[in-house]
Amino acid sequence: MADRFRLAYLKSTGCERSDFAESFSSYDSGDTGKTAGALSFPPERNISERFSSEAILKQAKADLKSPDSKVRILAIKYYLEKTYPSIPLSVLQEILSDRDPRVRAEALQSLIKFRGSIISPLLKKYLKDSDPRVRITALRGMFQYQKKIEPNILLQCLSDESTWVRRKVATLLGWAQIEGALPILVELSRDHDPMVRRAALFSLTTVYPDESEDRLIEALTDSDESLREWVKITLEKIAASPLKRKKASLMKRD
């Protein structure tokens, strides 16, 4: 019966690759998405009709101990996302301390969907995880879940060893109104990685259009050729915008 249940509930899980997984596809060799994509998805109610919640819990606990990380991820997708917040704390702690960062990231991403009081401290904790994938998941959760983010939390990301983490901070600050974001974006616009610099400059032009012009002009002499070209095009668009022309006209009249 256990084998039949495993097959049924693994097939029931909608395992499309998340935006998070796609963002790391360039250097993540895991094939979780391919494995999940090969599964079929029968109606979920069939499982509820055939198996009790106790059986589901028992099998989920067994699968969370599987040596195959893909099985553990599928168990998270089915069990954690379908039963939270009734999930036992001991099981939750076991999931979040998994040895595979992909499993930890999947667990954290699933928990972010539930805006419970337990989520905020978990996001802060896993912002210091050893793997950048987990840290990025925690960052995204903070921007989705919290109305106000402490600047000190973002400041610690400025020195993150992962280019992906620093770039994600720069990108997220472009669509969220976070108090104290301006100096952080300015600092990121001087990052040693050109992709981080570009993301920061783009966010600056979006959130702080007036303050960004001086930094854009400064970036015309950037060491990266593609970034210089992007800055040039961006400045030309700003100069050609009707709003800028109107503002310049009013300043001349004054």
C-alpha positions in Angstrom: 0.0 0.0 0.0 2.9 2.3 0.8 4.3 1.9 -2.7 0.9 2.6 -4.3 0.5 5.7 -2.2 4.0 7.0 -3.0 3.3 6.7 -6.7 -0.2 8.3 -6.4 0.8 11.3 -4.4 4.0 11.9 -6.4 1.9 12.0 -9.5 -0.5 14.3 -7.9 2.1 17.1 -7.4 2.1 20.0 -9.8 5.9 20.3 -10.2 6.4 23.1 -12.7 9.8 24.7 -12.3 9.6 27.8 -10.2 11.0 31.3 -11.2 13.6 30.6 -8.6 14.8 27.4 -10.2 14.8 29.0 -13.6 17.0 31.9 -12.4 19.7 29.4 -11.4 19.4 27.1 -14.5 22.6 28.5 -15.8 24.7 26.8 -13.1 22.4 24.4 -11.3 23.0 20.9 -12.7 20.0 19.4 -10.9 17.3 17.9 -13.0 14.4 18.1 -10.5 12.3 20.1 -13.0 12.8 17.5 -15.7 11.8 14.7 -13.4 8.7 16.5 -12.2 7.8 17.5 -15.7 7.6 13.8 -16.7 4.8 13.1 -14.1 1.1 13.1 -14.9 -1.4 14.9 -12.6 -4.5 13.0 -11.7 -7.2 14.8 -9.6 -6.0 15.4 -6.1 -9.3 14.4 -4.6 -8.6 10.7 -5.5 -5.8 10.7 -2.9 -8.0 12.1 -0.2 -10.6 9.5 -0.9 -8.2 6.6 -0.8 -5.8 7.5 2.0 -6.3 8.9 5.5 -4.4 11.9 6.8 -2.4 9.6 9.0 -1.2 7.5 6.0 -0.2 10.7 4.2 1.8 11.9 7.2 3.5 8.5 7.6 4.5 8.3 4.0 5.5 12.0 3.8 7.8 11.4 6.8 9.3 8.4 5.1 9.9 10.3 1.8 11.5 13.2 3.6 14.2 10.7 4.7 14.7 9.4 1.2 18.3 9.6 0.0 17.0 11.0 -3.3 16.6 14.8 -3.0 14.0 14.8 -5.8 11.7 12.6 -3.7 12.2 14.9 -0.7 11.3 17.9 -2.8 8.2 16.2 -4.1 7.2 15.3 -0.6 7.5 19.0 0.4 5.4 20.1 -2.6 2.6 17.7 -1.7 2.8 17.4 2.1 4.0 20.9 3.2 1.9 22.9 0.8 -1.3 20.9 1.4 -1.2 20.5 5.2 0.5 23.7 6.7 -0.1 25.0 9.4 -1.1 21.6 10.9 2.4 20.2 10.1 4.3 19.2 13.2 7.1 21.6 14.2 9.5 18.7 14.4 8.8 17.7 10.7 9.1 21.4 9.7 12.5 21.7 11.4 13.7 18.5 9.7 12.7 19.8 6.3 14.4 23.2 6.7 17.6 21.6 7.9 17.9 19.3 4.9 21.5 18.7 3.7 20.5 19.6 0.1 20.1 23.4 -0.5 17.6 22.8 -3.2 15.4 21.0 -0.7 15.8 23.8 1.9 15.0 26.4 -0.8 11.9 24.5 -1.9 10.7 24.2 1.7 11.2 27.9 2.4 9.5 28.9 -0.8 6.5 26.7 0.1 6.3 28.2 3.6 6.4 31.8 2.2 2.9 31.2 0.8 1.5 31.0 4.3 1.7 34.4 6.1 2.0 33.0 9.6 4.0 34.5 12.5 6.6 31.8 12.1 7.7 33.0 8.6 9.4 36.3 9.4 12.1 34.8 11.8 12.7 32.0 9.3 13.4 34.4 6.5 15.9 36.3 8.6 17.6 33.0 9.6 17.9 31.6 6.1 19.2 34.9 4.8 22.4 33.6 6.3 22.2 30.2 4.8 25.4 28.8 3.3 23.9 28.4 -0.2 23.0 31.5 -2.3 19.8 29.8 -3.6 18.4 29.6 -0.2 19.4 33.2 0.6 17.7 34.5 -2.6 14.6 32.6 -1.7 14.6 34.2 1.8 15.1 37.6 0.1 12.2 37.2 -2.2 10.1 36.1 0.7 10.9 39.2 2.6 9.9 41.5 -0.2 6.7 39.5 -0.8 5.8 39.0 2.9 7.0 42.0 4.8 5.7 45.6 4.5 8.8 47.0 6.0 12.4 45.6 5.8 15.1 46.8 8.1 17.9 48.5 6.2 20.5 46.6 8.2 19.2 43.4 6.7 19.7 44.7 3.2 23.1 46.2 4.1 24.4 42.8 5.0 23.7 41.7 1.5 26.1 44.3 0.0 29.0 42.1 1.0 27.4 38.8 0.1 29.9 36.6 -1.7 27.3 35.6 -4.4 26.8 37.9 -7.4 23.4 36.4 -7.7 22.4 37.6 -4.2 23.6 41.1 -4.7 22.0 41.3 -8.1 18.7 40.1 -6.7 18.8 42.8 -4.0 19.4 45.4 -6.6 16.5 44.1 -8.7 14.0 43.7 -5.9 14.7 47.3 -4.7 13.5 48.4 -8.1 9.9 47.4 -7.6 9.5 47.8 -3.8 9.2 51.1 -2.0 11.7 50.4 0.8 12.8 53.2 3.1 16.5 53.8 3.0 17.0 52.0 -0.4 18.7 54.9 -2.2 22.1 54.6 -0.5 22.0 50.9 -0.9 21.3 51.1 -4.6 24.0 53.7 -5.1 26.5 51.4 -3.4 25.4 48.4 -5.5 25.7 50.6 -8.6 29.5 50.6 -7.9 29.7 46.8 -7.3 32.6 45.0 -8.9 30.3 42.9 -11.0 28.8 44.7 -14.1 25.5 42.8 -13.9 25.0 44.0 -10.4 25.9 47.5 -11.3 23.4 47.5 -14.2 20.6 46.0 -12.1 21.2 48.7 -9.5 21.3 51.5 -12.1 18.1 50.3 -13.6 16.4 50.2 -10.2 17.7 53.7 -9.5 16.1 55.1 -12.7 12.8 53.4 -11.8 12.5 54.4 -8.1 14.7 57.5 -7.9 14.6 59.0 -11.4 15.9 62.4 -10.4 18.7 61.1 -8.1 19.8 58.6 -10.7 21.0 60.9 -13.4 24.3 61.9 -11.8 25.1 58.2 -11.2 24.2 57.4 -14.8 26.5 60.1 -16.1 29.2 58.8 -13.9 28.7 55.3 -15.3 29.4 56.6 -18.8 33.0 55.8 -18.1 32.3 52.4 -16.6 34.9 49.7 -17.3 32.3 47.4 -18.9 31.5 48.2 -22.5 28.0 46.8 -22.6 27.1 48.7 -19.5 28.4 51.9 -21.0 26.3 51.4 -24.0 23.2 50.7 -21.9 23.8 53.8 -19.9 24.2 55.9 -23.0 20.9 54.6 -24.4 19.1 55.2 -21.1 20.3 58.8 -20.9 19.2 59.4 -24.4 15.7 58.1 -23.6 15.6 60.3 -20.5 16.6 63.4 -22.4 14.0 62.7 -25.1 11.1 62.1 -22.8 8.3 64.7 -22.9 8.3 65.1 -19.2 12.0 66.0 -19.1 11.6 68.5 -21.9 8.7 70.2 -20.1 10.7 70.3 -16.9 13.7 71.8 -18.6 11.5 74.4 -20.3 9.9 75.5 -17.0 13.4 75.8 -15.4 14.5 78.1 -18.2 11.4 80.3 -17.7 12.2 80.6 -14.0 
